[in-house]
Amino acid sequence: MSRYKKLDRNRLLDAAECVILSKGAHTLSIGSVAAEAGVSRGGIQSNFGSREALIKALFDRWDIELADYNVRAKELAPEVTDPFELQIMASRASHNEKPQRAAAMMILMTQSEEQRKYARDWFAEQISGLDLAVASDRKQLLRYVAYEALGMLKSLQITTLSDQDWQDLLEEFDCLFNAK
């Protein structure tokens, strides 16, 4: 009798992202991920159990990766002490390095009230340190929201801007907000 081969969970999550990007989040299922990954439905179910658990695993992986980007931002810019600035740097790196992952996350977050609630709660946590009665904090929020919107446009490939155009735009964006 052959021994069951353990499936790579990250590879299965990558397959789920491919399903979201190629066919839409509404088609995300145990079966569609199994087909994309070239494994049995049982292999997906043994790793995730249900579609809801699969979606939670996608969100958990994105949260962990963003936290890793935040740590890397601190290492690359030790002079930056503002946690909100570090979050913006981490978000930028995430959008630049893994635009397909960012696009899949954004598509998935819009598919149901439950996912939109997750997104609202996540966003509320990101800005929880801001006091919107303070002008500088409102400016930080505006910068963050505007950057996230730019990241969404780029990741979802909604515009026809070249990579150089994006680089130039982001440099102008940083100058506008007096950021590095």
Residue frames relative to the residue before (quaternion, step in Angstrom):
aa qw qx qy qz dx dy dz
M 1.0000 0.0000 0.0000 0.0000 0.00 0.00 0.00
S 0.3724 -0.7334 0.5202 0.2300 3.57 -0.84 0.94
R 0.4780 -0.6711 0.4992 0.2681 3.50 -1.17 0.65
Y 0.5389 -0.6246 0.4630 0.3243 3.59 -1.08 0.79
K 0.3118 -0.7501 0.5586 0.1674 3.56 -0.84 1.01
K 0.3992 -0.7194 0.5181 0.2337 3.57 -0.76 1.08
L 0.3475 -0.7454 0.5373 0.1868 3.56 -0.89 0.99
D 0.4801 -0.6485 0.5133 0.2924 3.54 -1.15 0.71
R 0.4052 -0.7546 0.4709 0.2113 3.57 -0.42 1.27
N 0.6521 0.5092 -0.3241 0.4587 3.60 0.95 -0.79
R 0.6271 0.5237 -0.3370 0.4678 3.58 1.04 -0.71
L 0.6416 0.5084 -0.3206 0.4765 3.58 1.05 -0.71
L 0.6444 0.4980 -0.3194 0.4845 3.60 1.03 -0.74
D 0.5997 0.5386 -0.3537 0.4746 3.59 1.10 -0.67
A 0.6450 0.5137 -0.3177 0.4682 3.58 0.98 -0.84
A 0.6262 0.5275 -0.3372 0.4647 3.60 1.01 -0.78
E 0.6419 0.5088 -0.3252 0.4725 3.60 0.97 -0.79
C 0.6311 0.5306 -0.3350 0.4560 3.60 1.00 -0.77
V 0.6241 0.5262 -0.3342 0.4711 3.58 1.02 -0.79
I 0.6512 0.5205 -0.3158 0.4532 3.59 0.88 -0.95
L 0.7217 0.4597 -0.2528 0.4515 3.58 0.83 -1.02
S 0.7560 0.4077 -0.2314 0.4568 3.59 0.92 -0.79
K 0.8210 0.2313 -0.0966 0.5130 3.59 1.03 -0.73
G 0.5785 -0.5838 0.3764 0.4276 3.57 1.26 -0.23
A 0.5952 -0.6039 0.4055 0.3415 3.54 -1.12 0.72
H 0.5989 0.5829 -0.3672 0.4083 3.59 1.08 -0.60
T 0.6796 0.4757 -0.2940 0.4747 3.62 1.19 -0.41
L 0.4504 0.6961 -0.4534 0.3271 3.58 1.25 -0.09
S 0.2105 0.7533 -0.5925 0.1927 3.55 -0.67 1.15
I 0.6802 -0.4417 0.3715 0.4519 3.55 -1.29 0.17
G 0.6848 0.5045 -0.2778 0.4464 3.57 0.92 -0.95
S 0.6803 0.4831 -0.3083 0.4569 3.60 0.89 -0.87
V 0.6434 0.4973 -0.3271 0.4814 3.60 1.04 -0.69
A 0.6208 0.5356 -0.3399 0.4606 3.58 1.00 -0.79
A 0.6634 0.4992 -0.3060 0.4658 3.58 0.90 -0.91
E 0.6637 0.5060 -0.3033 0.4599 3.59 0.92 -0.90
A 0.7292 0.4248 -0.2319 0.4838 3.59 0.96 -0.87
G 0.3955 -0.7316 0.4707 0.2946 3.60 1.23 -0.31
V 0.5589 0.5570 -0.4026 0.4640 3.55 1.07 0.82
S 0.6237 -0.5408 0.3972 0.4010 3.55 -1.27 0.11
R 0.6243 -0.5167 0.4267 0.4015 3.54 -1.28 0.41
G 0.6205 0.5602 -0.3326 0.4366 3.56 1.06 -0.77
G 0.6191 0.5459 -0.3372 0.4528 3.57 1.08 -0.68
I 0.6558 0.4803 -0.3049 0.4963 3.56 1.03 -0.79
Q 0.6725 0.5010 -0.3059 0.4507 3.58 0.87 -0.91
S 0.6536 0.5095 -0.3364 0.4472 3.59 0.96 -0.73
N 0.6820 0.4701 -0.2857 0.4819 3.59 1.16 -0.51
F 0.8265 0.2220 -0.0786 0.5112 3.59 0.96 -0.82
G 0.3976 -0.7506 0.4540 0.2690 3.60 1.08 -0.56
S 0.8027 -0.1105 0.1258 0.5724 3.57 0.79 -0.99
R 0.6703 -0.4684 0.3860 0.4270 3.55 -1.32 0.21
E 0.6484 0.5256 -0.3183 0.4494 3.59 0.94 -0.87
A 0.6617 0.4886 -0.3036 0.4809 3.59 0.99 -0.81
L 0.6025 0.5451 -0.3448 0.4701 3.58 1.11 -0.67
I 0.6582 0.4959 -0.3030 0.4785 3.59 0.92 -0.91
K 0.6382 0.5144 -0.3287 0.4690 3.60 0.94 -0.82
A 0.6443 0.5194 -0.3219 0.4598 3.59 0.99 -0.82
L 0.6152 0.5302 -0.3434 0.4717 3.61 1.06 -0.71
F 0.6754 0.4824 -0.2948 0.4735 3.58 0.86 -0.96
D 0.6417 0.5255 -0.3282 0.4520 3.60 0.95 -0.84
R 0.6540 0.5014 -0.3205 0.4672 3.59 0.94 -0.85
W 0.6504 0.5061 -0.3289 0.4611 3.60 0.92 -0.82
D 0.6400 0.5203 -0.3292 0.4597 3.60 0.98 -0.80
I 0.6577 0.5064 -0.3052 0.4668 3.60 0.93 -0.89
E 0.6644 0.4999 -0.3084 0.4622 3.58 0.92 -0.88
L 0.6520 0.4993 -0.3288 0.4664 3.60 0.95 -0.78
A 0.6182 0.5236 -0.3394 0.4780 3.59 1.05 -0.70
D 0.6374 0.5140 -0.3219 0.4754 3.59 1.04 -0.76
Y 0.6341 0.5117 -0.3257 0.4796 3.59 1.02 -0.78
N 0.6262 0.5374 -0.3351 0.4548 3.59 1.04 -0.74
V 0.6356 0.5114 -0.3185 0.4828 3.60 0.99 -0.84
R 0.6616 0.5045 -0.3048 0.4635 3.57 0.94 -0.89
A 0.6165 0.5381 -0.3450 0.4598 3.59 1.03 -0.75
K 0.6403 0.5198 -0.3206 0.4659 3.59 0.98 -0.83
E 0.6641 0.5021 -0.3005 0.4654 3.58 1.01 -0.81
L 0.7064 0.4675 -0.2602 0.4634 3.59 0.97 -0.86
A 0.7878 0.1648 -0.0794 0.5881 3.58 1.15 -0.58
P 0.0643 -0.8505 0.5210 0.0337 3.60 0.50 1.14
E 0.5977 0.5792 -0.3598 0.4217 3.59 1.21 -0.41
V 0.6140 0.5267 -0.3478 0.4739 3.58 1.24 -0.39
T 0.0841 -0.8247 0.5591 0.0115 3.56 -0.60 1.14
D 0.5540 0.6088 -0.3939 0.4089 3.59 1.22 -0.34
P 0.3938 -0.7497 0.4735 0.2422 3.62 -0.47 1.13
F 0.6226 0.5394 -0.3463 0.4489 3.57 1.10 -0.63
E 0.6265 0.5206 -0.3252 0.4803 3.59 1.05 -0.75
L 0.6438 0.5153 -0.3179 0.4678 3.58 1.00 -0.81
Q 0.6244 0.5365 -0.3343 0.4588 3.58 1.05 -0.75
I 0.6415 0.5092 -0.3212 0.4754 3.58 0.99 -0.80
M 0.6440 0.5143 -0.3166 0.4696 3.59 0.97 -0.84
A 0.6567 0.5070 -0.3058 0.4672 3.58 0.97 -0.86
S 0.6484 0.5174 -0.3137 0.4620 3.57 0.95 -0.86
R 0.6376 0.5244 -0.3222 0.4633 3.58 0.97 -0.84
A 0.6620 0.5016 -0.3098 0.4628 3.58 0.88 -0.91
S 0.6407 0.5303 -0.3183 0.4550 3.57 0.98 -0.86
H 0.6732 0.4839 -0.2955 0.4747 3.60 0.87 -0.93
N 0.6840 0.4949 -0.2929 0.4489 3.60 0.96 -0.82
E 0.7579 0.4162 -0.2168 0.4531 3.56 0.85 -0.96
K 0.8053 0.1315 -0.0528 0.5757 3.59 1.06 -0.68
P 0.0195 -0.8527 0.5220 0.0095 3.59 0.64 1.08
Q 0.6282 0.5322 -0.3564 0.4417 3.61 1.02 -0.67
R 0.6360 0.5177 -0.3305 0.4672 3.57 1.02 -0.77
A 0.6469 0.5094 -0.3176 0.4703 3.58 0.96 -0.85
A 0.6475 0.5162 -0.3198 0.4605 3.58 0.97 -0.83
A 0.6523 0.5082 -0.3201 0.4623 3.60 0.90 -0.88
M 0.6393 0.5254 -0.3268 0.4566 3.58 0.97 -0.83
M 0.6813 0.4890 -0.2981 0.4559 3.58 0.87 -0.91
I 0.6343 0.5156 -0.3325 0.4704 3.57 0.99 -0.79
L 0.6817 0.4986 -0.2935 0.4479 3.57 0.85 -0.96
M 0.6595 0.5373 -0.3177 0.4190 3.59 0.97 -0.81
T 0.6941 0.4744 -0.2834 0.4613 3.60 1.16 -0.36
Q 0.5496 0.7032 -0.3496 0.2850 3.59 1.23 -0.22
S 0.8114 0.0412 -0.0211 0.5827 3.57 1.07 -0.47
E 0.6526 -0.5003 0.3814 0.4223 3.54 -1.25 0.30
E 0.6204 0.5495 -0.3447 0.4409 3.59 1.02 -0.74
Q 0.6891 0.4571 -0.2835 0.4856 3.59 0.93 -0.87
R 0.6254 0.5180 -0.3449 0.4708 3.61 1.04 -0.67
K 0.6174 0.5279 -0.3377 0.4755 3.60 1.07 -0.70
Y 0.6089 0.5356 -0.3438 0.4734 3.57 1.00 -0.81
A 0.6766 0.4977 -0.2897 0.4589 3.58 0.87 -0.99
R 0.6507 0.5083 -0.3190 0.4653 3.60 0.94 -0.85
D 0.6638 0.5009 -0.3042 0.4646 3.58 0.93 -0.90
W 0.6355 0.5250 -0.3227 0.4651 3.57 1.00 -0.85
F 0.6711 0.4953 -0.2975 0.4646 3.58 0.87 -0.96
A 0.6353 0.5294 -0.3296 0.4554 3.59 0.95 -0.85
E 0.6412 0.5120 -0.3233 0.4713 3.58 1.03 -0.77
Q 0.6444 0.5402 -0.3248 0.4330 3.60 0.95 -0.84
I 0.7807 0.3300 -0.1735 0.5014 3.59 0.95 -0.82
S 0.3612 0.7850 -0.4552 0.2148 3.58 1.27 0.07
G 0.6725 0.5029 -0.3050 0.4493 3.61 1.10 -0.49
L 0.5895 0.5891 -0.3654 0.4146 3.58 1.24 -0.08
D 0.2169 -0.7296 0.6340 0.1369 3.52 -1.15 0.73
L 0.2738 -0.8231 0.4763 0.1441 3.57 -0.18 1.27
A 0.5317 0.5782 -0.4226 0.4521 3.57 1.29 0.13
V 0.6518 0.4796 -0.2944 0.5085 3.59 1.33 -0.24
A 0.5118 -0.6909 0.4215 0.2883 3.58 -0.70 1.12
S 0.6696 0.4989 -0.3190 0.4483 3.62 0.86 -0.86
D 0.6469 0.4994 -0.3244 0.4763 3.61 1.05 -0.65
R 0.6147 0.5214 -0.3501 0.4772 3.60 1.05 -0.67
K 0.6342 0.5226 -0.3231 0.4693 3.57 1.03 -0.78
Q 0.6282 0.5208 -0.3311 0.4739 3.60 1.01 -0.78
L 0.6538 0.5088 -0.3110 0.4658 3.57 0.95 -0.88
L 0.6409 0.5159 -0.3231 0.4677 3.57 0.93 -0.86
R 0.6470 0.5153 -0.3147 0.4656 3.57 0.94 -0.88
Y 0.6763 0.5019 -0.2936 0.4522 3.57 0.88 -0.94
V 0.6727 0.4867 -0.2982 0.4708 3.58 0.86 -0.96
A 0.6624 0.4971 -0.3100 0.4669 3.59 0.92 -0.87
Y 0.6542 0.5007 -0.3274 0.4628 3.59 0.93 -0.81
E 0.6461 0.5131 -0.3275 0.4604 3.60 0.92 -0.84
A 0.6340 0.5167 -0.3317 0.4701 3.60 1.03 -0.74
L 0.6411 0.5029 -0.3239 0.4807 3.59 0.98 -0.79
G 0.6466 0.5258 -0.3143 0.4545 3.57 0.96 -0.87
M 0.6355 0.5234 -0.3225 0.4671 3.55 1.03 -0.79
L 0.6532 0.5127 -0.3173 0.4579 3.59 0.87 -0.91
K 0.6782 0.4838 -0.2866 0.4731 3.57 0.97 -0.89
S 0.6986 0.4869 -0.2849 0.4401 3.59 0.76 -1.01
L 0.7198 0.4209 -0.2441 0.4951 3.57 0.99 -0.80
Q 0.3579 -0.7698 0.4552 0.2686 3.57 1.37 0.01
I 0.2315 0.7962 -0.5143 0.2190 3.53 0.96 0.98
T 0.7317 0.3468 -0.2253 0.5419 3.59 1.18 -0.43
T 0.4415 -0.6816 0.5165 0.2717 3.55 -1.31 0.22
L 0.3266 0.7622 -0.5024 0.2449 3.59 1.18 0.41
S 0.4448 -0.6717 0.5223 0.2797 3.55 -1.07 0.77
D 0.6778 -0.4633 0.3591 0.4438 3.57 -1.26 0.20
Q 0.6535 0.5068 -0.3170 0.4643 3.59 1.00 -0.80
D 0.6170 0.5309 -0.3417 0.4698 3.59 1.03 -0.75
W 0.6484 0.5093 -0.3196 0.4670 3.59 0.97 -0.84
Q 0.6389 0.5238 -0.3276 0.4582 3.57 0.93 -0.89
D 0.6650 0.4976 -0.2985 0.4703 3.57 0.90 -0.91
L 0.6477 0.5260 -0.3118 0.4546 3.57 0.94 -0.89
L 0.6833 0.4804 -0.2915 0.4662 3.59 0.90 -0.90
E 0.6121 0.5248 -0.3524 0.4750 3.60 1.08 -0.61
E 0.6437 0.5024 -0.3119 0.4857 3.59 0.99 -0.80
F 0.6164 0.5552 -0.3207 0.4571 3.54 1.05 -0.86
D 0.6728 0.4878 -0.2935 0.4726 3.57 0.90 -0.94
C 0.6402 0.5175 -0.3271 0.4641 3.59 0.98 -0.78
L 0.6199 0.5650 -0.3306 0.4327 3.54 0.99 -0.86
F 0.7680 0.3253 -0.1644 0.5267 3.55 1.02 -0.85
N 0.4353 -0.7221 0.4368 0.3137 3.59 1.30 0.27
A 0.4256 0.6843 -0.4764 0.3516 3.55 0.94 0.90
K 0.4957 -0.6407 0.4932 0.3170 3.52 -1.25 0.32
